[in-house]
């Protein structure tokens, strides 16, 4: 193996190691390496669930405001007639 091939091999090994470190979330800091956990953020998941619940509530309110206006009026009339 000549020196040029050895330099190319060292560069290739370093590049592959860098890609693997980036893929698995290992970050170099000062005198060691730390593993950064990649996964769902609990705060983000909570916010997603809250947004989904709010969207469901808005959908129900829209349905009541548009589709059931006559049925809702009839229900109000029933309640008024009862008194």
trRosetta pair geometry for C-beta under 8 A, 3 or more apart (Angstrom, degrees):
i j d omega theta_ij theta_ji phi_ij phi_ji
1 5 5.0 -121 -167 86 85 128
1 6 5.6 102 139 -60 116 90
1 9 7.8 -15 -169 -9 138 145
2 5 5.3 94 57 11 71 103
2 6 7.2 -136 100 -6 37 92
3 6 5.5 -57 -148 37 36 114
3 7 6.4 38 156 -21 69 103
4 7 5.8 -53 -151 33 32 110
4 8 6.5 29 152 -15 64 106
5 8 5.7 -55 -147 39 33 111
5 9 6.2 36 153 -21 66 106
6 9 5.6 -52 -145 36 31 113
6 10 6.5 32 155 -19 64 104
7 10 5.8 -53 -148 35 31 110
7 11 6.4 29 154 -16 64 106
8 11 5.8 -55 -147 38 31 111
8 12 6.3 33 154 -21 65 107
9 12 5.7 -53 -145 36 31 112
9 13 6.4 30 156 -18 65 105
10 13 5.9 -54 -146 36 30 109
10 14 6.3 30 154 -18 64 108
11 14 5.7 -56 -147 38 30 112
11 15 6.3 31 155 -20 65 107
12 15 5.8 -54 -146 36 30 111
12 16 6.3 28 156 -17 64 107
13 16 5.9 -55 -147 37 30 110
13 17 6.3 31 154 -19 64 107
14 17 5.7 -56 -147 37 30 111
14 18 6.4 32 154 -21 64 105
15 18 5.7 -53 -150 34 31 113
15 19 6.5 31 153 -18 64 104
16 19 5.8 -53 -150 35 33 111
16 20 6.4 30 153 -16 65 107
17 20 5.7 -56 -147 39 32 110
17 21 6.3 35 154 -21 66 105
18 21 5.7 -52 -146 35 31 111
18 22 6.4 28 155 -16 64 106
19 22 5.8 -57 -149 38 30 109
19 23 6.2 33 152 -24 65 108
20 23 5.5 -52 -143 34 33 115
20 24 6.3 5 166 3 66 110
21 24 6.6 -72 -144 50 24 91
21 26 4.4 -85 -153 65 82 105
21 27 7.8 132 164 -74 106 32
21 28 7.9 4 180 -33 147 91
21 33 8.0 -99 -140 -148 118 136
22 25 7.8 37 -176 -70 27 30
24 35 7.6 -47 139 -137 94 98
25 35 6.1 69 104 -167 97 67
25 36 4.4 -120 172 67 108 83
25 37 7.0 118 126 -90 157 10
25 38 4.9 -163 -70 -22 146 110
26 33 5.3 12 -178 175 105 122
26 34 7.4 159 -154 81 60 36
26 35 5.7 -34 -100 -101 71 65
26 36 7.5 179 -93 15 19 79
27 33 7.0 156 76 -157 35 73
27 34 5.7 -24 64 65 86 86
27 35 7.9 145 19 -109 74 18
27 36 5.5 41 -4 -20 117 117
28 32 7.9 -175 -147 104 62 29
28 33 5.5 -44 -99 -102 60 79
29 32 6.9 -15 69 69 74 68
29 33 7.4 122 24 -121 70 31
29 34 5.6 -1 21 5 120 115
40 44 6.7 -135 -174 73 74 111
40 45 5.3 55 162 -56 120 119
41 44 3.9 72 73 9 106 111
41 45 6.7 -178 85 -12 54 82
42 45 5.6 -55 -146 37 33 112
42 46 6.3 35 155 -21 66 104
43 46 5.7 -53 -149 34 31 112
43 47 6.4 29 153 -16 64 107
44 47 5.7 -55 -147 39 32 110
44 48 6.3 36 152 -23 65 104
45 48 5.6 -50 -146 33 32 113
45 49 6.5 32 155 -18 64 104
46 49 5.9 -55 -152 36 31 110
46 50 6.4 30 151 -18 65 107
47 50 5.5 -53 -146 37 34 112
47 51 6.3 35 155 -19 67 104
48 51 5.8 -55 -148 36 30 110
48 52 6.4 32 153 -20 64 106
49 52 5.7 -53 -149 35 32 113
49 53 6.4 32 153 -19 65 105
50 53 5.7 -53 -148 36 32 111
50 54 6.4 30 154 -17 65 106
51 54 5.7 -55 -147 39 32 110
51 55 6.3 36 153 -22 66 104
52 55 5.7 -53 -148 34 31 112
52 56 6.5 33 152 -20 63 104
53 56 5.7 -53 -152 34 32 113
53 57 6.5 31 151 -18 65 105
54 57 5.6 -53 -148 36 35 111
54 58 6.3 35 154 -19 67 104
55 58 5.7 -53 -146 37 32 111
55 59 6.4 36 153 -23 64 104
56 59 5.7 -53 -151 33 31 113
56 60 6.6 31 152 -18 64 103
57 60 5.7 -53 -152 34 34 111
57 61 6.4 32 152 -16 66 106
58 61 5.6 -55 -147 40 34 111
58 62 6.2 37 154 -21 67 104
59 62 5.7 -52 -147 36 30 112
59 63 6.4 31 154 -20 64 105
60 63 5.7 -55 -150 35 31 111
60 64 6.4 29 153 -17 65 106
61 64 5.7 -54 -147 38 33 110
61 65 6.1 28 156 -18 66 109
62 65 5.7 -59 -144 39 30 108
62 66 6.1 2 166 1 67 113
63 66 6.5 -70 -138 48 24 92
63 67 5.2 -23 -170 25 68 120
63 68 6.7 48 141 -3 74 105
64 67 7.4 -47 -90 52 13 82
64 68 5.2 -43 -138 51 49 120
64 72 6.7 82 -172 -66 86 139
65 69 7.0 23 178 -71 33 97
66 69 6.9 -53 -174 -28 13 107
68 71 4.5 -60 -160 53 82 113
68 72 5.1 89 132 -31 92 98
69 72 5.7 -54 -143 37 26 113
69 73 6.4 30 155 -21 61 105
70 73 5.6 -51 -148 34 33 113
70 74 6.5 36 152 -20 64 102
71 74 5.6 -51 -150 34 34 113
71 75 6.5 37 150 -20 64 103
72 75 5.6 -50 -150 33 34 113
72 76 6.6 36 150 -19 64 102
73 76 5.6 -52 -151 35 34 113
73 77 6.4 36 151 -20 66 104
74 77 5.6 -53 -149 36 34 113
74 78 6.5 39 151 -22 65 101
75 78 5.6 -49 -150 31 33 114
75 79 6.6 31 152 -17 63 105
76 79 5.7 -57 -152 38 33 111
76 80 6.3 31 151 -19 67 106
77 80 5.6 -53 -144 37 33 111
77 81 6.1 33 156 -20 66 107
78 81 5.8 -57 -145 38 28 110
78 82 6.5 36 153 -30 62 104
79 82 5.7 -47 -151 22 32 116
79 83 7.5 28 154 -16 60 98
80 83 6.3 -57 -162 29 36 105
